[in-house]
Amino acid sequence: FYRHFVRAFVAGFGGTLATEIIPRSFNSWLDKRKQGSRRNAVIAIKRMFHWAVGEGLLKENPIRGVKKPPSKSRDRILTDAERTQILNAIKDQQFRDFVIAMQQTGCRPMEVASVTAADVDLDAGIWELKHHKTAKKTGKPRIIYLTQIMIELTTKLMLKNPEGPLFRGPRGGKPLTRNGVR
């Protein structure tokens, strides 16, 4: 991530001393970049200078005051064909079930990974997550309403994994971790 921007920065500024770089010249360099990569360029180059300050190579970061542009939210929704293509590309059934659950419920990956049989109320057609990302703020469980597809998948997984997480990895049936999902 950083290498791409640092190389472009070095190519743009050549042998210029770090102490001679001013925010205006840095902003001119940024103006030549695409809008989406501008934010990432600011992050990478400020990090490089911050490292140099921390190592005692520079007294201060010459672009410290340069503001990074806000990130843009992504509102694009996958088409049915794209969802099908993604599912068809997944080789193991365990991870395919996991992705189906995310698509069907809208849950965060680690919410799906943490669901246990104790969280399931099939009669009500819900998962009730008592320990979730916003539970500390709200004090309320997160209720996930299940589609028919999810009721069937949850039932199948409850029979297979009555204790611990329902969704498991393909190697030895171990619970999914953040790295396993990634």
Residue pairs with C-beta under 8 A, 6 or more apart in sequence:
1 40
1 44
2 44
2 47
2 48
4 44
5 37
5 40
5 41
5 44
5 45
6 44
6 45
6 48
8 33
8 41
9 29
9 41
9 44
9 45
9 48
12 29
12 32
13 21
13 25
13 29
18 49
18 52
18 58
18 62
19 58
19 62
21 62
21 63
22 62
23 62
23 63
23 65
23 66
26 45
26 62
26 63
26 66
27 66
30 38
30 41
30 42
33 41
35 69
36 72
38 69
39 68
39 69
39 70
39 71
42 66
42 67
42 68
42 69
43 68
45 63
46 61
46 63
46 64
46 66
46 68
49 58
49 61
49 62
49 63
49 64
50 61
52 58
52 61
53 59
53 60
53 61
78 86
83 103
86 99
87 96
87 99
87 100
90 96
90 99
92 170
93 170
94 167
94 168
94 169
94 170
95 169
95 170
97 153
97 157
97 167
98 109
98 112
98 113
98 167
98 176
98 181
100 149
100 153
101 107
101 112
101 115
101 150
101 153
101 167
102 109
102 112
104 146
104 147
104 149
104 150
104 153
105 112
105 127
105 144
105 146
105 147
105 150
106 144
107 144
108 133
109 178
109 181
110 133
110 178
110 181
111 129
111 132
111 133
111 142
111 144
112 167
113 165
113 167
113 175
113 176
113 177
113 181
114 129
114 131
114 132
114 165
115 127
115 129
115 154
115 165
115 166
115 167
116 163
116 164
116 165
116 166
117 158
117 161
117 162
117 163
117 166
119 127
119 128
119 129
119 130
120 126
120 127
120 128
120 154
120 158
120 166
121 127
121 128
122 151
122 154
122 155
125 145
125 146
125 151
126 143
126 144
126 145
126 146
127 143
127 144
127 146
127 154
128 141
128 142
128 143
128 144
129 135
129 141
129 142
129 143
129 144
130 141
132 141
132 142
134 142
135 141
135 142
146 154
154 166
157 166
157 167
158 166
160 166
161 168
161 173
164 175
165 175
165 176
167 175
167 176
168 174
168 175
168 176
169 175
169 176
169 177
169 180
174 180
